[in-house]
Amino acid sequence: MERHPLQGRVITTIDRVDPETVAAFQQFYTGIVLDTLGKHGAMHVDIAPLSPGMKLCGPAVTALGPDLTVRRMALDLAEPGDVLVVAAGDVRDYACFGDGTASRMLRKSLAGAVIDGATRDAAGLRALGFPTFSRGVTARNYHYPAYGDHGAVNVPVVCGGTVVEPGDLILGDDDGIVVVPRAVAPRIRDVVAAKLADERSLRSGWTAGVRMTTAYESSTLAGRVAVVTGAGGGGSGEAIARTLAGQGATVVMNGLPRHEKTLSRVASQNPNLSYELADVGVENQASALVAKVAARHGRADILVHNAAGSRPYQAVDELDTTSWRDDLATILDGGFFLTRAAAPYMRAAGFGRIVFVSSSAAFRGARGRSAAYAAAKAGLHGLVVQLALELGPFGITANAVAPSQLDTPRVRRGGRRDDTSMRQYARSIPAGRPGNAADVAGVVAFLASTQARYLTGQVIRLDGGSALASPATNPVNGVRPS
């Protein structure tokens, strides 16, 4: 028989999933983990537990081939809590695992065995209660001399159609086997826990007679991790951060060094809030921001990009190139850099919410804002549509909120607006008042929630209805046209 290129190799030292992560996954079931992995990592349906109720969870020690010597070497190298994964090549006519090997594994406190082939000694294995997953049972024992030294230990293998690296986390229950890559397991641990908590909450609601739709609508952002840029100006960004944190999310606010005093004050008021300083219009700073959040919290589920400059108005024929580029960098480049950095974490989790805070200036221009601002905000709309198209299959939504007629510190800064002008605003808005930061935060929180899971690729105009009809259509002297 032709030798496998890895045959004969024995790797004595492997990196394993940390014990804390293994302990967390012992509380999970395969279905919810597989959902979090985006449906990737399940072994073939034929690989099933020998008896109902068997469960296993632990780092993989791999054995390539059904040879007895290979399995014995793997067991010698295994540590308590490990799972033996035997890539037997879907051999079902002969068994390559039985109660003798299982007894030895029990003495070493191993967590279980996954065999891509057949087992024997079914009664003995059941009596031992040793978690064993295989493709079937047969009385035929394997004819070991046929292979001799054809095998390897602790090398990457394919078992049940899924690649298993030594040290990967193996989780098994009545629904089958799921393989969680070693590097991914710690990152998604808290995400799975949050999903499980949400699911239990929903099920308790159903048991209590709550309608399914009502139970879903009551879910919060508990367990989610959010990044909110432009949170240091005391306006919409701060309100968004506070609202998400109030609904249970862990929120990392972002601003520039000049915003640190405000960010520190806000963060001190809620344990769910923290902050990082970065100029998101600079590629390496935007990427580093997301990387820090993911390293600290294990994931990045929600991205709210609210950052924008507060530059004074310049007519288009007076707009210098530096000002043009600055607005595009902070608003449009920042949205791209942040999304590119966050998307891999969202894909791995099977969940993501991207929300850009745009402006009505993208639709109709704005007095007091430059062409650069309007163009950058309009660019976010095109980016949202493309992101929704590309990332939708991974459980990720992308939307934008385009506010107008807001009364926020930024609008009043520098005397642009005052109480008198705000009252004039109110008369032209069908809602009867200007909007505020809380209005923006409420819509963003909805878009970040599970309730908005079917809403993507949209730009929501948050303007109190002011775009419905211009003041020029008002009746003259109170007389409506016939």
C-alpha positions as CSV (number, residue, x, y, z in Angstrom):
1,M,0.0,0.0,0.0
2,E,1.3,3.5,-0.9
3,R,2.5,5.4,2.2
4,H,0.8,8.6,3.3
5,P,3.3,11.5,3.2
6,L,2.9,12.0,7.0
7,Q,3.2,8.3,7.9
8,G,5.9,7.6,10.4
9,R,5.7,11.0,12.0
10,V,5.2,11.3,15.8
11,I,4.7,14.7,17.3
12,T,5.3,14.5,21.0
13,T,4.3,18.0,22.1
14,I,1.2,19.9,21.0
15,D,-0.6,23.1,21.9
16,R,-4.0,22.5,23.5
17,V,-7.1,24.6,24.1
18,D,-6.8,26.1,27.5
19,P,-8.6,24.3,30.4
20,E,-10.9,27.3,31.1
21,T,-12.2,27.2,27.5
22,V,-12.7,23.4,27.7
23,A,-14.7,23.8,30.9
24,A,-16.9,26.5,29.3
25,F,-17.6,24.3,26.2
26,Q,-18.6,21.4,28.4
27,Q,-21.8,23.4,29.2
28,F,-22.6,23.8,25.5
29,Y,-24.3,21.5,23.0
30,T,-23.0,20.9,19.5
31,G,-25.9,22.6,17.6
32,I,-25.4,26.1,19.2
33,V,-21.6,25.8,18.7
34,L,-22.0,24.8,15.1
35,D,-24.4,27.8,14.5
36,T,-21.8,30.1,16.0
37,L,-19.1,28.7,13.6
38,G,-21.3,29.5,10.6
39,K,-22.3,25.8,10.1
40,H,-18.7,24.8,9.6
41,G,-16.9,22.0,11.5
42,A,-19.4,19.2,11.8
43,M,-18.2,15.6,11.2
44,H,-20.2,13.3,9.0
45,V,-23.7,12.3,10.3
46,D,-22.6,8.6,10.4
47,I,-20.2,9.3,13.2
48,A,-22.5,9.0,16.2
49,P,-22.4,8.0,19.9
50,L,-22.4,4.3,20.7
51,S,-25.1,4.9,23.3
52,P,-27.6,7.8,23.7
53,G,-26.6,10.5,26.1
54,M,-22.8,10.1,25.6
55,K,-21.0,13.4,25.6
56,L,-17.3,14.3,25.2
57,C,-15.4,17.6,25.2
58,G,-11.6,18.1,25.1
59,P,-8.5,18.8,23.0
60,A,-7.7,16.4,20.2
61,V,-4.9,13.9,20.1
62,T,-4.8,12.6,16.6
63,A,-3.9,9.2,15.2
64,L,-3.6,8.7,11.4
65,G,-4.6,5.2,10.3
66,P,-6.2,2.3,12.2
67,D,-2.9,0.7,13.2
68,L,-2.8,-0.5,16.8
69,T,0.8,0.7,17.4
70,V,-0.2,4.2,16.2
71,R,-3.1,4.3,18.7
72,R,-0.9,3.1,21.5
73,M,1.6,5.8,20.8
74,A,-1.1,8.4,20.8
75,L,-2.4,7.2,24.1
76,D,1.1,7.3,25.6
77,L,1.2,11.0,24.6
78,A,-2.3,11.9,25.6
79,E,-3.0,13.9,28.8
80,P,-6.1,13.8,31.1
81,G,-9.1,15.3,29.4
82,D,-7.9,14.7,25.8
83,V,-10.0,13.2,23.1
84,L,-8.5,10.5,20.9
85,V,-9.3,11.1,17.2
86,V,-8.6,8.2,14.9
87,A,-8.6,8.9,11.2
88,A,-9.2,5.3,10.1
89,G,-10.2,6.2,6.6
90,D,-13.9,5.2,7.0
91,V,-13.0,1.5,7.4
92,R,-16.2,-0.2,8.5
93,D,-15.5,-3.9,7.7
94,Y,-13.0,-4.2,10.6
95,A,-13.0,-2.6,14.0
96,C,-10.0,-0.6,15.2
97,F,-11.3,0.3,18.7
98,G,-12.7,-1.8,21.6
99,D,-13.2,-2.0,25.3
100,G,-9.6,-2.9,26.0
101,T,-8.3,0.4,24.6
102,A,-11.2,2.2,26.3
103,S,-10.3,0.8,29.7
104,R,-6.8,2.1,29.3
105,M,-8.1,5.5,28.3
106,L,-10.4,5.6,31.3
107,R,-7.4,4.9,33.6
108,K,-5.7,7.9,32.1
109,S,-8.8,10.0,32.5
110,L,-9.2,10.7,28.8
111,A,-12.5,12.4,27.7
112,G,-13.5,10.1,24.9
113,A,-12.7,8.7,21.4
114,V,-13.9,9.6,17.9
115,I,-13.3,6.9,15.3
116,D,-13.6,7.4,11.6
117,G,-14.4,3.7,11.2
118,A,-15.9,0.9,13.2
119,T,-15.7,-0.3,16.8
120,R,-16.3,-3.6,18.5
121,D,-17.1,-4.8,22.0
122,A,-20.2,-2.7,22.1
123,A,-21.5,-4.3,25.3
124,G,-18.2,-3.7,27.1
125,L,-18.0,-0.1,25.9
126,R,-21.5,0.6,27.1
127,A,-20.7,-1.0,30.5
128,L,-17.7,1.2,30.8
129,G,-19.7,4.3,29.9
130,F,-16.8,5.6,28.0
131,P,-17.8,8.2,25.4
132,T,-17.2,6.6,22.0
133,F,-18.3,7.9,18.6
134,S,-17.8,5.9,15.5
135,R,-19.4,5.0,12.1
136,G,-20.7,1.6,13.3
137,V,-20.1,-1.6,15.1
138,T,-18.7,-4.9,13.8
139,A,-17.4,-8.2,15.4
140,R,-14.4,-8.3,13.0
141,N,-11.2,-7.2,14.6
142,Y,-8.6,-5.3,12.5
143,H,-5.8,-7.3,10.8
144,Y,-3.0,-5.0,12.1
145,P,0.1,-6.6,10.3
146,A,-1.4,-5.5,7.0
147,Y,-0.3,-1.9,7.7
148,G,2.7,-2.2,9.9
149,D,4.1,1.3,10.6
150,H,1.6,3.0,8.2
151,G,0.5,5.8,10.5
152,A,1.3,9.0,12.4
153,V,0.6,10.7,15.7
154,N,-0.5,14.3,16.4
155,V,-0.5,15.3,12.7
156,P,-3.4,17.1,10.9
157,V,-6.0,14.5,9.9
158,V,-9.3,14.3,8.2
159,C,-12.0,12.6,10.3
160,G,-15.6,12.4,9.2
161,G,-14.9,14.8,6.4
162,T,-13.6,17.5,8.7
163,V,-10.0,18.6,9.2
164,V,-8.7,18.1,12.8
165,E,-5.5,19.7,14.0
166,P,-3.9,18.3,17.2
167,G,-5.1,20.4,20.1
168,D,-8.4,21.5,18.4
169,L,-11.5,21.3,20.7
170,I,-13.7,18.3,20.0
171,L,-17.3,18.5,21.2
172,G,-19.7,15.5,20.9
173,D,-23.2,14.7,22.0
174,D,-26.3,12.9,20.6
175,D,-26.3,15.3,17.6
176,G,-22.8,14.3,16.5
177,I,-19.3,15.8,16.6
178,V,-18.2,19.4,16.1
179,V,-14.5,20.5,15.7
180,V,-13.6,23.9,17.0
181,P,-10.2,25.1,15.8
182,R,-7.9,25.7,18.8
183,A,-7.4,29.4,18.0
184,V,-11.1,30.0,17.5
185,A,-12.4,28.3,20.6
186,P,-11.4,31.0,23.1
187,R,-12.7,33.8,20.8
188,I,-16.2,32.4,20.5
189,R,-16.6,31.0,24.0
190,D,-18.4,34.0,25.4
191,V,-20.4,34.4,22.2
192,V,-21.8,30.9,22.6
193,A,-22.5,31.5,26.2
194,A,-24.5,34.6,25.4
195,K,-26.4,32.7,22.7
196,L,-27.2,30.0,25.2
197,A,-28.4,32.5,27.8
198,D,-30.6,34.1,25.2
199,E,-32.0,30.7,24.1
200,R,-32.8,29.7,27.7
201,S,-34.5,33.0,28.3
202,L,-36.6,32.5,25.2
203,R,-37.5,28.9,26.1
204,S,-38.5,29.9,29.6
205,G,-40.8,32.5,28.0
206,W,-42.4,29.8,25.8
207,T,-42.8,27.5,28.8
208,A,-44.6,30.4,30.7
209,G,-47.0,30.8,27.8
210,V,-45.4,33.9,26.2
211,R,-45.9,34.1,22.4
212,M,-42.7,33.3,20.4
213,T,-42.7,36.8,18.8
214,T,-43.0,38.4,22.2
215,A,-40.2,36.3,23.7
216,Y,-37.8,37.2,20.8
217,E,-38.6,40.9,21.1
218,S,-37.7,40.8,24.8
219,S,-34.1,39.7,24.2
220,T,-31.3,42.2,24.9
221,L,-27.7,42.8,23.9
222,A,-26.3,40.9,26.9
223,G,-23.1,39.2,26.0
224,R,-22.4,41.3,22.9
225,V,-19.3,43.4,22.4
226,A,-19.7,46.7,20.6
227,V,-17.3,49.4,19.2
228,V,-18.7,52.9,19.0
229,T,-16.6,55.5,17.2
230,G,-17.1,59.3,17.6
231,A,-18.2,58.8,21.2
232,G,-16.2,61.6,22.8
233,G,-18.2,64.6,21.5
234,G,-21.0,64.4,24.0
235,G,-23.7,63.9,21.3
236,S,-25.0,60.9,19.4
237,G,-21.9,58.7,19.9
238,E,-22.1,59.0,23.7
239,A,-25.8,58.4,23.7
240,I,-25.4,55.3,21.5
241,A,-22.7,53.9,23.8
242,R,-24.8,54.5,26.9
243,T,-27.8,52.9,25.3
244,L,-26.0,49.8,24.1
245,A,-24.3,49.4,27.5
246,G,-27.7,49.9,29.2
247,Q,-29.1,46.9,27.2
248,G,-26.2,44.7,28.4
249,A,-23.6,45.1,25.7
250,T,-19.9,45.5,26.6
251,V,-19.1,48.8,24.8
252,V,-15.7,50.2,23.8
253,M,-16.0,53.9,23.0
254,N,-13.6,55.5,20.7
255,G,-12.4,59.1,20.3
256,L,-9.3,61.2,19.8
257,P,-6.9,62.3,22.5
258,R,-8.7,65.5,23.0
259,H,-11.8,63.5,23.9
260,E,-10.2,61.5,26.7
261,K,-11.5,63.5,29.6
262,T,-15.1,63.0,28.4
263,L,-14.6,59.4,27.5
264,S,-13.1,58.7,30.9
265,R,-16.0,60.4,32.7
266,V,-18.6,58.4,30.7
267,A,-16.7,55.1,31.2
268,S,-16.6,55.6,35.0
269,Q,-20.4,55.7,35.2
270,N,-21.0,52.2,33.8
271,P,-18.9,49.0,34.2
272,N,-20.0,48.0,30.7
273,L,-18.2,51.0,29.2
274,S,-14.5,51.5,28.4
275,Y,-12.7,53.5,25.8
276,E,-9.7,53.4,23.4
277,L,-8.1,56.4,21.7
278,A,-7.5,56.1,17.9
279,D,-7.9,58.1,14.7
280,V,-10.1,55.7,12.7
281,G,-9.3,57.5,9.5
282,V,-5.7,56.1,9.8
283,E,-5.6,52.5,8.6
284,N,-3.3,51.0,11.2
285,Q,-5.0,52.8,14.1
286,A,-8.5,51.6,13.0
287,S,-7.2,48.1,12.6
288,A,-5.4,48.2,16.0
289,L,-8.6,49.5,17.7
290,V,-10.6,46.4,16.6
291,A,-7.7,44.1,17.4
292,K,-7.5,45.5,20.9
293,V,-11.2,45.0,21.5
294,A,-11.1,41.5,20.1
295,A,-8.0,40.6,22.2
296,R,-9.6,41.9,25.4
297,H,-13.1,40.6,25.0
298,G,-12.7,37.7,22.6
299,R,-14.9,39.1,19.8
300,A,-16.4,42.2,18.2
301,D,-20.1,41.7,17.5
302,I,-21.3,45.3,16.8
303,L,-19.6,48.1,15.0
304,V,-21.2,51.6,15.1
305,H,-19.2,54.1,13.1
306,N,-20.3,57.6,14.1
307,A,-17.0,59.5,13.9
308,A,-16.9,62.7,11.7
309,G,-15.0,65.9,11.8
310,S,-16.4,69.3,13.0
311,R,-14.7,71.5,10.3
312,P,-16.1,74.9,9.5
313,Y,-18.1,75.3,6.2
314,Q,-16.1,75.9,3.0
315,A,-17.6,76.7,-0.3
316,V,-16.6,74.1,-3.0
317,D,-14.4,76.6,-4.8
318,E,-12.6,77.4,-1.6
319,L,-12.4,73.8,-0.3
320,D,-8.7,72.8,0.0
321,T,-7.6,69.3,-0.7
322,T,-6.5,68.6,2.8
323,S,-9.9,69.4,4.2
324,W,-11.5,67.3,1.5
325,R,-9.3,64.3,2.3
326,D,-9.7,64.7,6.1
327,D,-13.5,64.3,5.9
328,L,-13.3,61.4,3.5
329,A,-10.6,59.7,5.7
330,T,-12.5,59.9,9.0
331,I,-16.0,59.1,7.6
332,L,-15.6,56.9,4.6
333,D,-12.1,55.4,5.0
334,G,-12.8,54.8,8.7
335,G,-16.0,52.9,7.9
336,F,-14.0,50.7,5.5
337,F,-11.0,50.1,7.7
338,L,-13.1,49.3,10.8
339,T,-15.4,46.9,8.9
340,R,-12.5,45.1,7.2
341,A,-10.9,44.5,10.7
342,A,-14.1,43.5,12.4
343,A,-15.6,41.2,9.7
344,P,-13.4,38.2,10.4
345,Y,-14.6,38.1,14.1
346,M,-18.2,38.5,13.0
347,R,-17.9,35.7,10.5
348,A,-16.3,33.4,13.1
349,A,-19.2,34.2,15.5
350,G,-21.9,33.8,12.9
351,F,-23.3,37.2,14.1
352,G,-22.5,40.8,13.3
353,R,-24.1,44.2,13.2
354,I,-22.6,47.1,11.3
355,V,-24.3,50.5,11.6
356,F,-23.0,53.7,10.0
357,V,-24.3,57.0,11.3
358,S,-24.8,59.0,8.1
359,S,-26.6,62.3,7.5
360,S,-29.4,63.8,5.4
361,A,-26.6,65.8,3.8
362,A,-26.0,62.7,1.7
363,F,-29.5,63.1,0.2
364,R,-30.0,66.8,-0.1
365,G,-26.8,68.6,0.9
366,A,-26.6,70.8,3.9
367,R,-26.2,74.4,4.6
368,G,-23.2,74.8,6.9
369,R,-21.6,71.6,5.8
370,S,-19.0,71.2,3.0
371,A,-19.1,69.1,-0.1
372,A,-16.5,66.8,1.5
373,Y,-18.9,65.9,4.4
374,A,-21.9,65.3,2.1
375,A,-19.8,63.2,-0.3
376,A,-18.3,61.1,2.5
377,K,-21.6,60.4,4.1
378,A,-23.1,59.4,0.7
379,G,-20.2,57.1,0.2
380,L,-21.2,55.2,3.4
381,H,-24.6,54.4,1.7
382,G,-22.9,52.6,-1.1
383,L,-20.6,50.8,1.3
384,V,-23.5,49.6,3.4
385,V,-25.2,48.1,0.4
386,Q,-22.1,46.1,-0.7
387,L,-21.4,45.0,2.9
388,A,-25.0,43.7,3.2
389,L,-24.6,41.7,0.0
390,E,-21.2,40.2,0.9
391,L,-21.6,39.6,4.6
392,G,-25.3,38.6,4.8
393,P,-24.7,34.8,4.4
394,F,-22.6,34.9,7.6
395,G,-25.3,36.4,9.9
396,I,-24.0,39.9,9.5
397,T,-26.3,42.9,8.7
398,A,-25.2,46.3,7.6
399,N,-27.3,49.5,7.7
400,A,-27.0,53.2,8.0
401,V,-29.0,55.8,9.9
402,A,-29.2,59.3,8.3
403,P,-30.3,61.8,10.9
404,S,-31.4,65.4,10.3
405,Q,-32.7,68.3,12.3
406,L,-31.0,67.2,15.5
407,D,-30.3,69.3,18.6
408,T,-26.9,68.1,19.8
409,P,-23.8,69.7,21.2
410,R,-22.1,69.5,17.8
411,V,-24.9,71.4,16.1
412,R,-24.8,74.1,18.7
413,R,-21.0,74.2,18.8
414,G,-19.6,77.5,17.5
415,G,-23.0,79.2,17.5
416,R,-24.2,77.4,14.5
417,R,-27.6,76.9,16.2
418,D,-29.3,78.4,19.2
419,D,-32.7,78.1,20.9
420,T,-34.3,80.5,18.5
421,S,-33.2,78.6,15.4
422,M,-34.2,75.4,17.0
423,R,-37.8,76.7,17.5
424,Q,-37.8,77.7,13.9
425,Y,-36.7,74.2,13.0
426,A,-39.5,72.7,14.9
427,R,-42.2,74.6,12.9
428,S,-41.0,72.9,9.7
429,I,-40.8,69.4,11.1
430,P,-43.9,67.2,10.9
431,A,-42.9,65.6,14.2
432,G,-43.2,69.0,15.8
433,R,-39.7,69.1,17.3
434,P,-36.0,68.7,16.5
435,G,-34.5,65.2,17.0
436,N,-31.9,64.5,19.7
437,A,-29.1,62.0,20.4
438,A,-31.5,59.6,22.2
439,D,-33.5,59.3,19.0
440,V,-30.4,58.2,17.1
441,A,-29.3,55.9,19.8
442,G,-32.7,54.1,19.9
443,V,-32.6,53.3,16.2
444,V,-29.0,52.2,16.4
445,A,-29.8,49.9,19.3
446,F,-32.6,48.3,17.3
447,L,-30.4,47.7,14.3
448,A,-27.8,46.1,16.7
449,S,-30.4,43.7,18.1
450,T,-31.7,40.3,17.1
451,Q,-35.1,41.9,16.2
452,A,-33.4,43.6,13.2
453,R,-31.9,40.3,11.8
454,Y,-33.9,40.6,8.5
455,L,-33.1,44.3,8.0
456,T,-30.0,44.9,6.0
457,G,-28.6,47.1,3.3
458,Q,-30.9,50.0,4.3
459,V,-30.5,53.7,5.0
460,I,-33.0,54.8,7.5
461,R,-33.9,58.5,7.3
462,L,-34.3,59.8,10.9
463,D,-35.6,63.3,10.3
464,G,-39.0,63.6,12.0
465,G,-40.6,63.6,8.5
466,S,-38.9,66.8,7.4
467,A,-38.0,65.3,4.0
468,L,-41.7,64.7,3.2
469,A,-42.6,68.1,1.9
470,S,-40.6,71.4,1.8
471,P,-41.9,74.6,3.4
472,A,-42.5,76.0,-0.1
473,T,-45.6,73.8,-0.3
474,N,-47.1,75.4,2.8
475,P,-50.5,77.2,2.1
476,V,-50.4,81.0,1.8
477,N,-52.2,82.8,4.7
478,G,-53.6,79.5,5.9
479,V,-55.5,79.0,2.7
480,R,-54.9,75.6,1.1
481,P,-55.0,75.3,-2.7
482,S,-58.2,73.9,-4.1
